Amino acid sequence: MMDLVRAQMPVGVVAIWALIGVVAAVILVRLHDGDFGMGAGAGLFVIGGFALGVLCASARAEPTLYKHVDEVVAENQKLHVCRRHLKVHGRVVPGSIERRLGTDQYRFRMESRDDRPPATLEVRYDGLVPDTFQWGAEIIATGTIFGGGGLDVDPDGIQAKCPTRIWPLPEPEWRSVGSWP
């Protein structure tokens, strides 16, 4: 029983209980006195509105899914249709990094790590990349699946794992391209 009390309650459950408590308080006051003053009514209204707002906000919040490249490729259609937010773990394919001239727009491919089933995923990113971003780097990219089956990464959505060799870092290896479709 104590484990249940100590367990962290989801916000939605707490909001439902608060809303039920407000409704019960209104019913009890109405049955006992037949009426209640402006102060009590306004207080119950504010508490009920806050509980309802928390309940609605918690119902809308979807957790970000954590997937590996092979899982995303296998579930590509389902993930695209439901527009789920994803954190995708994999490695940058050697020689695949392209940067549009004069911009911070990148295209590259991610592949599964060696301990996972083989798969590759196209990635689009617009923003600054970490210093350790290079081909072969292990990264986690956060974004959504786009229509072509690739990953559209959020701004600041790339985290690159620190390499085992810290100093000196090799120059990033990517090629600049004028434009792409």
N, CA, C and O of each residue as an XYZ file, in Angstrom:
724
protein
N       0.821     -1.196      0.000
C       0.000      0.000      0.000
C       0.867      1.264      0.000
O       0.560      2.232     -0.695
N       1.947      1.249      0.780
C       2.804      2.429      0.845
C       3.510      2.678     -0.481
O       3.765      3.830     -0.833
N       3.837      1.602     -1.237
C       4.450      1.778     -2.548
C       3.524      2.546     -3.476
O       3.974      3.374     -4.269
N       2.232      2.271     -3.375
C       1.252      2.976     -4.192
C       1.200      4.453     -3.820
O       1.051      5.308     -4.693
N       1.320      4.752     -2.541
C       1.286      6.137     -2.080
C       2.544      6.876     -2.527
O       2.472      8.043     -2.913
N       3.713      6.197     -2.478
C       4.968      6.827     -2.842
C       5.165      6.951     -4.342
O       5.971      7.767     -4.789
N       4.450      6.162     -5.127
C       4.621      6.185     -6.587
C       4.204      7.544     -7.140
O       3.258      8.168     -6.658
N       4.930      7.983     -8.159
C       4.614      9.268     -8.773
C       3.335      9.132     -9.598
O       3.227      8.259    -10.459
N       2.373     10.005     -9.323
C       1.091      9.980    -10.018
C       1.185     10.802    -11.293
O       1.788     11.875    -11.290
N       0.601     10.319    -12.382
C       0.537     11.142    -13.589
C      -0.295     12.396    -13.334
O      -1.253     12.371    -12.562
N       0.076     13.475    -13.982
C      -0.593     14.759    -13.785
C      -2.084     14.650    -14.120
O      -2.912     15.252    -13.438
N      -2.428     13.901    -15.145
C      -3.828     13.743    -15.539
C      -4.663     13.127    -14.441
O      -5.804     13.538    -14.231
N      -4.117     12.141    -13.728
C      -4.849     11.491    -12.638
C      -5.085     12.488    -11.508
O      -6.180     12.549    -10.948
N      -4.067     13.262    -11.178
C      -4.208     14.268    -10.123
C      -5.273     15.298    -10.518
O      -6.090     15.696     -9.687
N      -5.262     15.724    -11.775
C      -6.242     16.707    -12.238
C      -7.664     16.143    -12.184
O      -8.597     16.857    -11.819
N      -7.832     14.889    -12.537
C      -9.170     14.272    -12.469
C      -9.661     14.240    -11.032
O     -10.814     14.579    -10.763
N      -8.787     13.831    -10.092
C      -9.194     13.800     -8.689
C      -9.507     15.192     -8.159
O     -10.436     15.352     -7.367
N      -8.752     16.197     -8.577
C      -9.043     17.567     -8.150
C     -10.389     18.024     -8.680
O     -11.156     18.668     -7.964
N     -10.679     17.694     -9.929
C     -11.966     18.065    -10.526
C     -13.116     17.358     -9.812
O     -14.153     17.967     -9.549
N     -12.937     16.086     -9.501
C     -13.968     15.336     -8.762
C     -14.159     15.947     -7.377
O     -15.289     16.050     -6.899
N     -13.066     16.355     -6.725
C     -13.165     16.984     -5.408
C     -13.935     18.294     -5.449
O     -14.733     18.574     -4.555
N     -13.701     19.100     -6.481
C     -14.429     20.369     -6.612
C     -15.918     20.106     -6.818
O     -16.757     20.741     -6.178
N     -16.248     19.174     -7.708
C     -17.661     18.854     -7.955
C     -18.317     18.324     -6.682
O     -19.447     18.696     -6.366
N     -17.612     17.454     -5.947
C     -18.159     16.914     -4.694
C     -18.366     18.025     -3.670
O     -19.368     18.021     -2.956
N     -17.434     18.978     -3.586
C     -17.578     20.085     -2.642
C     -18.790     20.935     -2.990
O     -19.533     21.347     -2.100
N     -18.995     21.201     -4.268
C     -20.162     21.985     -4.688
C     -21.445     21.253     -4.324
O     -22.378     21.865     -3.805
N     -21.505     19.960     -4.585
C     -22.719     19.185     -4.276
C     -22.974     19.153     -2.776
O     -24.117     19.321     -2.350
N     -21.938     18.941     -1.957
C     -22.115     18.902     -0.503
C     -22.577     20.245      0.043
O     -23.476     20.293      0.883
N     -21.982     21.324     -0.414
C     -22.385     22.649      0.066
C     -23.823     22.942     -0.341
O     -24.600     23.473      0.453
N     -24.179     22.600     -1.571
C     -25.557     22.844     -2.035
C     -26.560     22.004     -1.237
O     -27.649     22.494     -0.935
N     -26.229     20.760     -0.888
C     -27.142     19.914     -0.122
C     -27.242     20.366      1.329
O     -28.318     20.296      1.923
N     -26.144     20.826      1.903
C     -26.129     21.208      3.311
C     -26.772     22.570      3.546
O     -27.676     22.687      4.374
N     -26.328     23.590      2.842
C     -26.801     24.951      3.080
C     -27.847     25.389      2.080
O     -28.618     26.308      2.358
N     -27.891     24.767      0.946
C     -28.801     25.199     -0.100
C     -28.194     26.289     -0.961
O     -28.652     26.510     -2.082
N     -27.165     26.982     -0.463
C     -26.520     28.038     -1.229
C     -25.157     28.310     -0.594
O     -24.940     27.997      0.577
N     -24.275     28.871     -1.340
C     -22.994     29.268     -0.766
C     -22.640     30.656     -1.275
O     -23.110     31.080     -2.331
N     -21.808     31.362     -0.516
C     -21.478     32.740     -0.822
C     -20.609     32.893     -2.060
O     -20.133     31.918     -2.642
N     -20.418     34.152     -2.444
C     -19.619     34.472     -3.638
C     -18.171     34.023     -3.494
O     -17.582     33.531     -4.457
N     -17.591     34.182     -2.322
C     -16.192     33.817     -2.106
C     -15.961     32.329     -2.305
O     -15.032     31.930     -3.006
N     -16.796     31.513     -1.697
C     -16.651     30.063     -1.833
C     -16.910     29.630     -3.273
O     -16.205     28.775     -3.808
N     -17.917     30.222     -3.891
C     -18.233     29.878     -5.283
C     -17.107     30.256     -6.228
O     -16.759     29.481     -7.119
N     -16.532     31.443     -6.043
C     -15.436     31.888     -6.902
C     -14.198     31.017     -6.691
O     -13.511     30.673     -7.653
N     -13.913     30.661     -5.442
C     -12.763     29.805     -5.152
C     -12.906     28.433     -5.788
O     -11.962     27.920     -6.390
N     -14.080     27.842     -5.657
C     -14.312     26.538     -6.272
C     -14.248     26.624     -7.796
O     -13.759     25.708     -8.457
N     -14.737     27.715     -8.337
C     -14.692     27.897     -9.793
C     -13.245     27.977    -10.291
O     -12.899     27.365    -11.302
N     -12.403     28.732     -9.580
C     -10.991     28.866     -9.970
C     -10.272     27.527     -9.849
O      -9.537     27.134    -10.755
N     -10.477     26.832     -8.745
C      -9.821     25.530     -8.559
C     -10.290     24.538     -9.620
O      -9.479     23.802    -10.182
N     -11.579     24.514     -9.893
C     -12.114     23.615    -10.926
C     -11.577     23.953    -12.303
O     -11.246     23.053    -13.075
N     -11.485     25.241    -12.626
C     -10.935     25.653    -13.925
C      -9.476     25.276    -14.065
O      -9.046     24.825    -15.126
N      -8.710     25.457    -12.992
C      -7.297     25.086    -13.023
C      -7.137     23.576    -13.204
O      -6.312     23.130    -14.001
N      -7.920     22.794    -12.472
C      -7.845     21.332    -12.589
C      -8.230     20.884    -13.998
O      -7.610     19.977    -14.553
N      -9.243     21.511    -14.572
C      -9.652     21.171    -15.937
C      -8.560     21.542    -16.937
O      -8.307     20.787    -17.875
N      -7.911     22.690    -16.752
C      -6.810     23.091    -17.633
C      -5.641     22.126    -17.567
O      -5.075     21.760    -18.598
N      -5.275     21.710    -16.361
C      -4.186     20.744    -16.204
C      -4.560     19.416    -16.859
O      -3.725     18.775    -17.499
N      -5.805     19.011    -16.696
C      -6.263     17.759    -17.308
C      -6.173     17.824    -18.829
O      -5.700     16.878    -19.459
N      -6.619     18.920    -19.422
C      -6.556     19.071    -20.879
C      -5.109     19.111    -21.365
O      -4.784     18.499    -22.382
N      -4.244     19.818    -20.658
C      -2.842     19.916    -21.066
C      -2.151     18.555    -20.983
O      -1.352     18.213    -21.854
N      -2.452     17.784    -19.950
C      -1.806     16.480    -19.820
C      -2.340     15.486    -20.836
O      -1.624     14.563    -21.226
N      -3.556     15.651    -21.263
C      -4.122     14.747    -22.269
C      -3.485     14.992    -23.631
O      -3.339     14.057    -24.418
N      -3.101     16.240    -23.924
C      -2.509     16.579    -25.215
C      -1.028     16.242    -25.308
O      -0.530     15.972    -26.401
N      -0.328     16.250    -24.209
C       1.114     16.038    -24.233
C       1.436     14.588    -24.574
O       1.030     13.669    -23.863
N       2.167     14.389    -25.663
C       2.597     13.055    -26.045
C       4.088     12.929    -25.775
O       4.855     13.838    -26.092
N       4.499     11.830    -25.203
C       5.929     11.673    -24.974
C       6.677     11.481    -26.288
O       6.123     10.959    -27.255
N       7.917     11.899    -26.316
C       8.762     11.698    -27.483
C       9.221     10.249    -27.509
O       9.720      9.738    -26.507
N       9.058      9.584    -28.643
C       9.482      8.196    -28.774
C      10.981      8.133    -29.016
O      11.534      8.968    -29.731
N      11.635      7.150    -28.425
C      13.057      6.913    -28.644
C      13.168      5.658    -29.496
O      12.723      4.586    -29.087
N      13.761      5.788    -30.685
C      13.862      4.666    -31.612
C      15.259      4.623    -32.216
O      15.975      5.623    -32.249
N      15.627      3.438    -32.691
C      16.839      3.271    -33.476
C      16.466      3.360    -34.950
O      15.296      3.222    -35.307
N      17.456      3.589    -35.804
C      17.204      3.788    -37.235
C      16.413      2.626    -37.824
O      15.463      2.853    -38.574
N      16.780      1.395    -37.505
C      16.078      0.238    -38.074
C      14.611      0.189    -37.648
O      13.764     -0.241    -38.431
N      14.293      0.619    -36.429
C      12.906      0.642    -35.969
C      12.100      1.706    -36.709
O      10.935      1.492    -37.045
N      12.731      2.857    -36.961
C      12.041      3.926    -37.689
C      11.755      3.496    -39.123
O      10.663      3.736    -39.639
N      12.731      2.863    -39.767
C      12.537      2.409    -41.143
C      11.423      1.360    -41.198
O      10.605      1.381    -42.118
N      11.380      0.449    -40.230
C      10.355     -0.594    -40.207
C       8.957     -0.027    -39.969
O       7.981     -0.537    -40.518
N       8.856      1.023    -39.154
C       7.555      1.603    -38.801
C       7.317      2.939    -39.497
O       6.501      3.737    -39.036
N       8.015      3.193    -40.595
C       8.018      4.494    -41.257
C       6.616      5.013    -41.552
O       6.298      6.147    -41.196
N       5.784      4.222    -42.185
C       4.452      4.683    -42.585
C       3.601      5.049    -41.373
O       2.939      6.086    -41.367
N       3.618      4.200    -40.349
C       2.823      4.466    -39.153
C       3.293      5.742    -38.454
O       2.473      6.542    -38.003
N       4.609      5.933    -38.364
C       5.146      7.112    -37.688
C       4.859      8.390    -38.472
O       4.668      9.452    -37.878
N       4.827      8.294    -39.809
C       4.518      9.470    -40.630
C       3.053      9.864    -40.483
O       2.739     11.049    -40.371
N       2.171      8.897    -40.484
C       0.735      9.182    -40.421
C       0.367      9.834    -39.093
O      -0.410     10.789    -39.068
N       0.911      9.333    -37.996
C       0.528      9.897    -36.698
C       1.394     11.088    -36.289
O       1.190     11.648    -35.212
N       2.372     11.491    -37.137
C       3.202     12.682    -36.902
C       3.813     12.680    -35.501
O       3.813     13.705    -34.820
N       4.328     11.538    -35.075
C       4.938     11.411    -33.759
C       6.299     12.084    -33.727
O       7.036     12.075    -34.713
N       6.616     12.659    -32.600
C       7.923     13.264    -32.368
C       8.872     12.144    -31.958
O       8.544     11.344    -31.082
N      10.045     12.080    -32.585
C      10.963     10.974    -32.378
C      12.357     11.443    -31.989
O      12.795     12.524    -32.380
N      13.039     10.621    -31.220
C      14.487     10.728    -31.023
C      15.045      9.490    -31.693
O      14.762      8.367    -31.274
N      15.848      9.693    -32.748
C      16.374      8.576    -33.520
C      17.876      8.449    -33.276
O      18.630      9.412    -33.412
N      18.286      7.237    -32.912
C      19.678      6.955    -32.566
C      20.333      6.172    -33.701
O      19.804      5.152    -34.143
N      21.477      6.649    -34.167
C      22.207      5.954    -35.216
C      23.554      6.616    -35.473
O      24.039      7.406    -34.663
N      24.149      6.277    -36.619
C      25.446      6.845    -37.017
C      25.306      7.556    -38.347
O      24.468      7.188    -39.170
N      26.128      8.579    -38.560
C      26.147      9.305    -39.824
C      26.887      8.441    -40.851
O      28.005      7.991    -40.603
N      26.251      8.216    -42.006
C      26.849      7.401    -43.064
C      28.049      8.148    -43.645
O      27.932      9.324    -43.992
N      29.211      7.476    -43.757
C      30.401      8.130    -44.322
C      30.138      8.673    -45.732
O      29.563      7.990    -46.579
N      30.572      9.911    -45.960
C      30.446     10.545    -47.269
C      29.053     11.042    -47.609
O      28.820     11.458    -48.744
N      28.111     11.014    -46.660
C      26.734     11.389    -46.998
C      26.363     12.813    -46.614
O      25.288     13.279    -46.993
N      27.208     13.518    -45.880
C      26.845     14.846    -45.385
C      26.967     15.865    -46.518
O      28.018     16.001    -47.144
N      25.863     16.578    -46.764
C      25.843     17.668    -47.745
C      25.361     18.931    -47.045
O      24.446     18.896    -46.222
N      25.998     20.050    -47.392
C      25.594     21.346    -46.829
C      25.317     22.289    -47.979
O      26.158     22.458    -48.862
N      24.136     22.910    -47.980
C      23.792     23.874    -49.023
C      24.668     25.105    -48.861
O      24.806     25.633    -47.758
N      25.266     25.569    -49.968
C      26.178     26.711    -49.946
C      25.529     27.940    -49.312
O      24.394     28.292    -49.634
N      26.258     28.579    -48.418
C      25.811     29.827    -47.808
C      24.706     29.669    -46.785
O      24.138     30.667    -46.341
N      24.385     28.451    -46.398
C      23.315     28.231    -45.415
C      23.776     27.237    -44.358
O      24.879     26.693    -44.422
N      22.910     27.019    -43.397
C      23.132     25.973    -42.396
C      22.175     24.806    -42.635
O      21.742     24.154    -41.686
N      21.845     24.543    -43.899
C      20.958     23.435    -44.250
C      21.795     22.217    -44.624
O      22.679     22.284    -45.478
N      21.496     21.111    -43.966
C      22.241     19.879    -44.168
C      21.304     18.765    -44.610
O      20.124     18.732    -44.259
N      21.870     17.860    -45.386
C      21.239     16.586    -45.719
C      22.285     15.514    -45.498
O      23.447     15.680    -45.868
N      21.873     14.426    -44.898
C      22.786     13.299    -44.711
C      21.957     12.049    -44.469
O      20.733     12.114    -44.356
N      22.625     10.931    -44.393
C      21.955      9.678    -44.090
C      22.453      9.155    -42.746
O      23.623      9.295    -42.391
N      21.528      8.551    -42.021
C      21.864      7.875    -40.765
C      21.750      6.380    -41.005
O      20.895      5.929    -41.767
N      22.604      5.623    -40.361
C      22.538      4.175    -40.456
C      22.475      3.585    -39.059
O      22.794      4.244    -38.069
N      22.059      2.338    -39.004
C      22.007      1.633    -37.729
C      23.407      1.393    -37.195
O      24.372      1.307    -37.954
N      23.502      1.288    -35.900
C      24.775      0.898    -35.288
C      25.056     -0.557    -35.635
O      24.166     -1.263    -36.108
N      26.271     -1.006    -35.408
C      26.678     -2.367    -35.763
C      25.890     -3.442    -35.021
O      25.700     -4.541    -35.543
N      25.429     -3.135    -33.808
C      24.711     -4.133    -33.021
C      23.211     -4.202    -33.341
O      22.475     -4.928    -32.674
N      22.756     -3.461    -34.349
C      21.340     -3.424    -34.735
C      21.193     -3.946    -36.167
O      22.177     -4.011    -36.903
N      19.963     -4.322    -36.571
C      19.747     -4.726    -37.969
C      20.071     -3.565    -38.912
O      19.800     -2.413    -38.573
N      20.647     -3.844    -40.094
C      21.052     -2.757    -40.998
C      19.861     -2.000    -41.577
O      18.871     -2.600    -41.995
N      19.974     -0.673    -41.595
C      18.954      0.206    -42.183
C      19.559      1.599    -42.325
O      20.472      1.963    -41.585
N      19.042      2.382    -43.287
C      19.471      3.777    -43.446
C      18.253      4.675    -43.534
O      17.169      4.241    -43.924
N      18.447      5.924    -43.169
C      17.364      6.900    -43.109
C      17.888      8.235    -43.615
O      18.954      8.686    -43.197
N      17.142      8.866    -44.513
C      17.485     10.214    -44.987
C      17.151     11.219    -43.892
O      16.143     11.079    -43.200
N      18.005     12.240    -43.736
C      17.808     13.240    -42.690
C      17.974     14.625    -43.294
O      18.893     14.860    -44.079
N      17.071     15.557    -42.921
C      17.179     16.971    -43.296
C      17.290     17.776    -42.011
O      16.579     17.528    -41.038
N      18.204     18.752    -42.028
C      18.434     19.553    -40.832
C      18.791     20.969    -41.231
O      19.567     21.181    -42.163
N      18.225     21.941    -40.527
C      18.525     23.347    -40.753
C      18.939     23.943    -39.414
O      18.100     24.180    -38.546
N      20.227     24.182    -39.254
C      20.715     24.749    -38.003
C      22.190     24.454    -37.810
O      22.836     23.848    -38.664
N      22.707     24.890    -36.679
C      24.112     24.656    -36.355
C      24.298     23.212    -35.901
O      23.460     22.654    -35.192
N      25.404     22.623    -36.322
C      25.702     21.248    -35.922
C      26.738     21.264    -34.801
O      27.533     22.199    -34.708
N      26.735     20.239    -33.951
C      27.754     20.165    -32.897
C      29.152     20.025    -33.495
O      29.304     19.574    -34.630
N      30.155     20.406    -32.739
C      31.545     20.304    -33.201
C      31.925     18.870    -33.541
O      32.750     18.640    -34.425
N      31.337     17.911    -32.852
C      31.690     16.510    -33.065
C      30.873     15.848    -34.167
O      30.970     14.636    -34.357
N      30.075     16.617    -34.893
C      29.258     16.074    -35.983
C      30.153     15.837    -37.196
O      30.722     16.778    -37.747
N      30.272     14.594    -37.601
C      31.073     14.211    -38.760
C      30.621     12.825    -39.195
O      29.830     12.185    -38.502
N      31.120     12.355    -40.343
C      30.718     11.028    -40.789
C      31.213      9.996    -39.785
O      32.309     10.119    -39.237
N      30.402      8.992    -39.556
C      30.728      7.937    -38.603
C      30.368      8.276    -37.172
O      30.425      7.406    -36.303
N      29.990      9.543    -36.902
C      29.656      9.946    -35.533
C      28.334      9.319    -35.113
O      27.401      9.219    -35.910
N      28.264      8.904    -33.870
C      27.018      8.394    -33.314
C      26.202      9.601    -32.857
O      26.686     10.431    -32.087
N      24.955      9.691    -33.339
C      24.125     10.857    -33.027
C      22.729     10.434    -32.594
O      22.294      9.307    -32.829
N      22.046     11.372    -31.956
C      20.624     11.262    -31.679
C      19.988     12.494    -32.314
O      20.321     13.626    -31.963
N      19.065     12.264    -33.254
C      18.394     13.354    -33.957
C      16.930     13.375    -33.541
O      16.266     12.338    -33.545
N      16.425     14.551    -33.183
C      15.049     14.705    -32.733
C      14.239     15.413    -33.800
O      14.614     16.496    -34.250
N      13.110     14.802    -34.217
C      12.278     15.415    -35.242
C      11.072     14.561    -35.583
O      10.641     13.727    -34.787
N      10.526     14.781    -36.790
C       9.358     14.037    -37.262
C       9.649     13.459    -38.643
O      10.534     13.933    -39.355
N       8.891     12.428    -39.008
C       9.048     11.784    -40.309
C       8.352     12.641    -41.359
O       7.216     13.072    -41.155
N       9.036     12.895    -42.498
C       8.400     13.638    -43.587
C       7.911     12.664    -44.647
O       8.210     11.471    -44.592
N       7.152     13.181    -45.618
C       6.472     12.367    -46.620
C       7.349     11.407    -47.385
O       6.894     10.316    -47.730
N       8.585     11.765    -47.665
C       9.466     10.884    -48.418
C      10.052      9.755    -47.588
O      10.808      8.938    -48.113
N       9.725      9.692    -46.313
C      10.213      8.623    -45.464
C      11.470      8.953    -44.707
O      12.063      8.066    -44.092
N      11.900     10.200    -44.728
C      13.083     10.614    -43.985
C      12.714     11.345    -42.722
O      11.541     11.439    -42.362
N      13.727     11.866    -42.044
C      13.536     12.552    -40.776
C      13.798     14.036    -40.944
O      14.871     14.429    -41.402
N      12.828     14.866    -40.580
C      12.986     16.316    -40.506
C      13.391     16.651    -39.080
O      12.595     16.493    -38.154
N      14.619     17.110    -38.899
C      15.143     17.344    -37.554
C      14.773     18.741    -37.078
O      14.823     19.706    -37.841
N      14.401     18.833    -35.804
C      14.068     20.112    -35.175
C      15.307     21.002    -35.091
O      16.432     20.502    -35.132
N      15.106     22.339    -34.971
C      16.256     23.206    -34.698
C      16.937     22.759    -33.400
O      16.259     22.433    -32.426
N      18.238     22.744    -33.385
C      19.038     22.253    -32.248
C      18.679     20.816    -31.887
O      18.767     20.429    -30.722
N      18.275     20.023    -32.878
C      17.820     18.664    -32.624
C      18.859     17.589    -32.850
O      18.509     16.410    -32.910
N      20.119     17.949    -32.977
C      21.162     16.942    -33.175
C      22.093     16.939    -31.974
O      22.650     17.970    -31.597
N      22.250     15.764    -31.381
C      23.211     15.565    -30.305
C      24.227     14.548    -30.809
O      23.857     13.440    -31.197
N      25.480     14.912    -30.807
C      26.530     14.006    -31.260
C      27.278     13.467    -30.047
O      27.623     14.203    -29.122
N      27.514     12.173    -30.080
C      28.255     11.532    -29.001
C      29.700     11.999    -29.046
O      30.275     12.174    -30.120
N      30.272     12.195    -27.888
C      31.662     12.599    -27.812
C      32.536     11.467    -28.339
O      32.355     10.317    -27.941
N      33.468     11.767    -29.213
C      34.322     10.698    -29.730
C      35.256     10.184    -28.645
O      35.505     10.863    -27.648
N      35.771      8.973    -28.853
C      36.699      8.420    -27.866
C      38.008      9.184    -27.886
O      38.684      9.285    -26.863
N      38.372      9.722    -29.034
C      39.579     10.531    -29.147
C      39.155     11.994    -29.020
O      38.429     12.502    -29.874
N      39.595     12.664    -27.980
C      39.125     14.026    -27.722
C      39.927     15.072    -28.483
O      39.328     15.958    -29.094
N      41.256     15.009    -28.474
C      42.036     16.084    -29.073
C      43.133     15.500    -29.927
O      43.730     14.515    -29.493
N      43.449     15.993    -31.063
C      42.711     17.008    -31.808
C      41.560     16.379    -32.585
O      41.659     15.239    -33.037
N      40.486     17.114    -32.736
C      39.345     16.639    -33.517
C      39.663     16.769    -35.006
O      40.237     17.771    -35.433
N      39.297     15.769    -35.790
C      39.528     15.894    -37.232
C      38.578     16.921    -37.833
O      37.518     17.205    -37.276
N      38.968     17.468    -38.962
C      38.086     18.399    -39.665
C      36.830     17.663    -40.106
O      36.915     16.522    -40.561
N      35.656     18.300    -39.978
C      34.436     17.649    -40.453
C      34.542     17.389    -41.954
O      35.076     18.210    -42.700
N      34.033     16.251    -42.382
C      34.109     15.897    -43.783
C      32.715     15.929    -44.384
O      31.935     14.996    -44.195
N      32.393     17.003    -45.110
C      31.158     17.090    -45.864
C      31.415     17.866    -47.117
O      32.404     18.591    -47.226
N      30.533     17.715    -48.053
C      30.709     18.448    -49.307
C      29.607     19.476    -49.415
O      28.474     19.239    -48.995
N      29.948     20.624    -49.982
C      28.967     21.688    -50.183
C      28.319     21.508    -51.536
O      28.989     21.181    -52.516
N      27.019     21.720    -51.592
C      26.285     21.624    -52.849
C      25.504     22.906    -53.038
O      25.094     23.533    -52.061
N      25.293     23.304    -54.288
C      24.587     24.550    -54.577
C      23.116     24.473    -54.223
O      22.590     25.363    -53.556
N      22.456     23.433    -54.657
C      21.028     23.287    -54.354
C      20.655     21.828    -54.498
O      21.401     21.030    -55.066
N      19.498     21.497    -53.980
C      18.962     20.151    -54.150
C      17.453     20.265    -54.262
O      16.870     21.287    -53.901
N      16.830     19.221    -54.759
C      15.371     19.281    -54.973
C      14.601     19.360    -53.698
O      13.372     19.416    -53.722
